[in-house]
Amino acid sequence: MSAQHQDRQSQQAALAAKGRLVSIVIVVTMGLWLLALWLGPKLGLPGRYAFLFDFAALAGLFWALIVSLQIRRARKAQRGNE
């Protein structure tokens, strides 16, 4: 195997790992958000905490979107170099 082929495989593996991280962040963010919105009223938290939970979830999902776009651009650049 050539060094270039190994480098391409390592880049693909890194992008795959990044994609798995994004999917984990999305699932955990949504799970925690739903749990927080369900537990909030049961614990007697004021309604303003719902906005805090919403903004935290939006931040996590925004991060996932940005990283997903970076992955897409990197894969598109890899296809262009082949």
For each residue, the residues with C-beta under 8 A, 3 or more apart:
1: 5 6
2: 5 6
3: 6 7
4: 7 8
5: 1 2 8 9
6: 1 2 3 9 10
7: 3 4 10 11
8: 4 5 11 12 78
9: 5 6 12 13
10: 6 7 13 14
11: 7 8 14 15 74 78
12: 8 9 15 16 78
13: 9 10 16 17
14: 10 11 17 18
15: 11 12 18 19 71 74 75
16: 12 13 19 20
17: 13 14 20 21
18: 14 15 21 22 67 70 71
19: 15 16 22 23 68 71
20: 16 17 23 24
21: 17 18 24 25 67
22: 18 19 25 26 64 67 68 71
23: 19 20 26 27
24: 20 21 27 28
25: 21 22 28 29 60 63 64
26: 22 23 29 30 60 61 64
27: 23 24 30 31
28: 24 25 31 32 60
29: 25 26 32 33 57 60 61 64
30: 26 27 33 34 57
31: 27 28 34 35
32: 28 29 35 36 57
33: 29 30 36 37 53 54 56 57
34: 30 31 37 38
35: 31 32 38 39
36: 32 33 39 40 53
37: 33 34 40 50 53
38: 34 35 41 42
39: 35 36 42 43
40: 36 37 43 45 49 50 53
41: 38 44 45
42: 38 39
43: 39 40
44: 41
45: 40 41 49 50
46: 49
47: 50 51
48: 51 52
49: 40 45 46 52 53
50: 37 40 45 47 53 54
51: 47 48 54 55
52: 48 49 55 56
53: 33 36 37 40 49 50 56 57
54: 33 50 51 57 58
55: 51 52 58 59
56: 33 52 53 59 60
57: 29 30 32 33 53 54 60 61
58: 54 55 61 62
59: 55 56 62 63
60: 25 26 28 29 56 57 63 64
61: 26 29 57 58 64 65
62: 58 59 65 66
63: 25 59 60 66 67
64: 22 25 26 29 60 61 67 68
65: 61 62 68 69
66: 62 63 69 70
67: 18 21 22 63 64 70 71
68: 19 22 64 65 71 72
69: 65 66 72 73
70: 18 66 67 73 74
71: 15 18 19 22 67 68 74 75
72: 68 69 75 76
73: 69 70 76 77
74: 11 15 70 71 77 78
75: 15 71 72 78 79
76: 72 73 79 80
77: 73 74 80 81
78: 8 11 12 74 75 81 82
79: 75 76 82
80: 76 77
81: 77 78
82: 78 79
